[in-house]
Amino acid sequence: MEELELPLNSVCGTIEVSPGDFPKLQVLDLTYNRLSSDDILNLGMLPNLKTLHLTGIQLCICYRSKYYV
């Protein structure tokens, strides 16, 4: 899979990615979801990701496994 689109999907929570996950993914669209700064950093583990769409995201702060906007 080279492109994954998940806009407006209520993505909220910890995104865990390993270097071997999605080895061919080049484009990821997570627009209008809620992500933490750690989620965004974890996406950096995708080895071939060239384009990351984050328009309109709400940055969440995680306290004791709960996310707050």
C-alpha positions as CSV (number, residue, x, y, z in Angstrom):
1,M,0.0,0.0,0.0
2,E,1.5,3.3,-1.1
3,E,-1.3,5.7,0.1
4,L,-3.6,5.6,3.1
5,E,-6.4,8.2,3.6
6,L,-8.0,8.4,7.1
7,P,-9.4,12.0,7.2
8,L,-12.3,12.7,9.6
9,N,-12.0,9.2,11.2
10,S,-11.8,10.3,14.9
11,V,-8.3,8.9,15.1
12,C,-7.3,9.7,18.7
13,G,-4.9,7.7,20.8
14,T,-1.4,6.4,20.6
15,I,-0.2,5.6,17.1
16,E,2.5,3.0,17.4
17,V,4.7,2.3,14.4
18,S,7.7,0.1,13.9
19,P,10.3,0.7,11.2
20,G,9.0,-2.4,9.3
21,D,5.4,-1.4,9.3
22,F,3.9,-0.2,6.0
23,P,7.2,-0.4,4.1
24,K,5.8,1.0,0.9
25,L,3.6,3.7,2.4
26,Q,4.5,7.1,0.8
27,V,1.4,9.2,1.5
28,L,-0.6,9.4,4.7
29,D,-3.7,11.6,5.2
30,L,-4.7,12.1,8.8
31,T,-6.5,15.5,8.3
32,Y,-9.1,16.5,10.9
33,N,-8.2,13.9,13.5
34,R,-6.8,14.3,17.1
35,L,-3.2,13.4,17.5
36,S,-0.5,13.9,20.2
37,S,3.0,15.2,19.4
38,D,4.2,11.6,20.2
39,D,1.8,10.3,17.5
40,I,3.4,12.6,15.0
41,L,6.9,11.7,16.0
42,N,6.0,8.0,15.8
43,L,4.9,8.5,12.2
44,G,8.5,9.4,11.4
45,M,9.3,5.7,11.8
46,L,7.6,5.0,8.4
47,P,10.6,4.4,6.2
48,N,9.3,5.7,2.9
49,L,6.7,8.3,4.0
50,K,7.1,11.3,1.8
51,T,3.8,13.2,2.3
52,L,2.0,13.5,5.6
53,H,-1.3,15.5,5.5
54,L,-2.2,17.0,8.9
55,T,-4.5,19.9,8.0
56,G,-7.0,20.7,10.7
57,I,-5.6,18.3,13.3
58,Q,-6.2,18.9,17.0
59,L,-3.1,18.4,19.1
60,C,-4.0,16.4,22.2
61,I,-2.1,16.2,25.5
62,C,-2.0,12.8,27.1
63,Y,-2.4,12.5,30.9
64,R,-2.6,9.0,32.3
65,S,-3.6,7.4,29.1
66,K,-6.4,9.9,28.5
67,Y,-6.3,12.5,25.7
68,Y,-7.4,16.1,26.2
69,V,-7.7,18.8,23.6
